[in-house]
Amino acid sequence: MPDTAVLKHHADLLDRAATRLGVDLQDAAISGQFAFDDIADAVLRCTQCPQPEACESWLATAPSAPEQAPHYCRNHDLLTALQGVAE
């Protein structure tokens, strides 16, 4: 299991990516679009990503409202699905 610092870093990356895509993960969980446990699973998937630096770069340079998460994102499908619900 990743250490606390790694978990916090990837939780931040996931939240920032979701926000950039117009998705509020907390609101999505509260409204029942997915379970709170799914957030934890998504963070754990994110910790397995071999490209966190690429994600940081994408977050720094992506347009303010990109159409989708990067193709390499381990949570691409989840974020895309939630993005469709948020629209």
C-alpha positions in Angstrom: 0.0 0.0 0.0 1.3 3.4 -0.9 2.4 5.7 2.0 0.3 8.6 3.1 2.3 11.3 1.1 1.8 9.3 -2.1 -1.9 8.8 -1.4 -2.4 12.5 -0.7 -0.4 13.5 -3.8 -2.5 11.2 -6.1 -5.8 12.3 -4.4 -4.8 15.8 -5.2 -4.0 14.9 -8.8 -7.3 13.1 -9.2 -9.3 16.0 -7.7 -7.6 18.6 -9.8 -8.1 16.5 -13.0 -11.8 16.0 -12.1 -12.2 19.7 -11.4 -10.5 20.7 -14.7 -13.0 18.4 -16.5 -16.0 20.0 -14.7 -16.6 17.2 -12.3 -17.0 17.7 -8.5 -16.1 14.3 -7.1 -17.7 15.0 -3.7 -20.9 16.2 -5.2 -21.0 13.2 -7.6 -20.7 10.9 -4.6 -23.3 12.8 -2.5 -25.8 12.7 -5.4 -25.3 9.0 -5.8 -23.6 9.1 -9.2 -21.0 6.8 -7.6 -20.0 5.6 -4.2 -17.6 7.3 -1.8 -15.6 4.0 -1.9 -15.2 4.6 -5.6 -13.1 7.7 -4.9 -10.8 5.6 -2.8 -10.5 3.1 -5.6 -9.8 5.8 -8.1 -7.0 7.2 -5.9 -5.5 3.8 -5.6 -5.7 3.4 -9.4 -4.0 6.8 -9.7 -1.1 5.6 -7.5 -0.4 2.9 -10.0 0.1 5.4 -12.8 3.7 5.4 -14.1 3.3 9.0 -15.4 2.3 11.3 -12.5 4.7 13.9 -13.9 2.8 13.9 -17.2 -0.4 14.4 -15.3 1.1 17.4 -13.5 2.2 18.8 -16.9 -1.3 18.2 -18.3 -2.9 20.0 -15.4 -0.5 22.9 -15.8 -1.0 23.3 -19.6 -4.4 21.8 -20.5 -7.1 24.2 -21.6 -9.5 25.4 -18.9 -12.1 22.9 -20.1 -10.5 20.0 -21.9 -12.8 17.5 -23.5 -11.4 14.5 -21.6 -8.7 13.2 -19.3 -5.4 12.2 -21.0 -5.5 8.8 -22.6 -3.0 7.4 -20.2 -5.1 8.3 -17.1 -6.0 5.2 -15.2 -9.3 6.9 -14.3 -10.1 8.1 -17.8 -13.2 6.0 -18.1 -14.5 7.0 -14.7 -13.9 10.7 -15.3 -15.4 10.5 -18.8 -18.6 8.9 -17.4 -18.8 11.5 -14.6 -18.2 14.3 -17.0 -21.2 13.1 -19.1 -23.4 13.2 -16.0 -22.2 16.6 -15.1 -23.0 18.1 -18.5 
